[in-house]
Amino acid sequence: MKCPFCKGPDTQVVDTRESEEGESIRRRRRCLSCDKRFTTYETVELRMPQVVKQNGMRSEFDEEKLRTSFNRALHKRPVSAELVDAAIDHVSRTLHAMGEREVGSRQVGELVMKELLKLDKVAYIRFASVYKSFQDVGDFTDAVEAVSKTHHTRRATDRVKKPKS
């Protein structure tokens, strides 16, 4: 690390301490050229993948865009802000865990749809109608039938999993 005072290339770490939260490391350094001391901080940098849109354009992942999508789909629906935050966090963590530098906007949309299906069936249909570009009533009917089948299948498996008292 270069000295910020004399720009000397050689510095020595004199003291190292972890922050109380454990999210950064503070280091006191001494320049071997001018003998001045300074502090540096080391933190983790998490980089989200870039989103590749249908037209090939790339943009930075934007959690606010994700939040806007959830909020539009969930407008006037009985879903708490905590559940929405948890869904957004799950999508973000999933994207980060993929370890990819780029991710297609379709993948992001599919993750959003999975989370909306868990949160609210009506919101899922709203989002799907825009995301999948529904053209007529038949598209809505197909989506509603698919959600109904998923809902009935889950109910049946929930009954099987519950131990009898």
Disulfide bonds with the S-S distance in Angstrom:
none
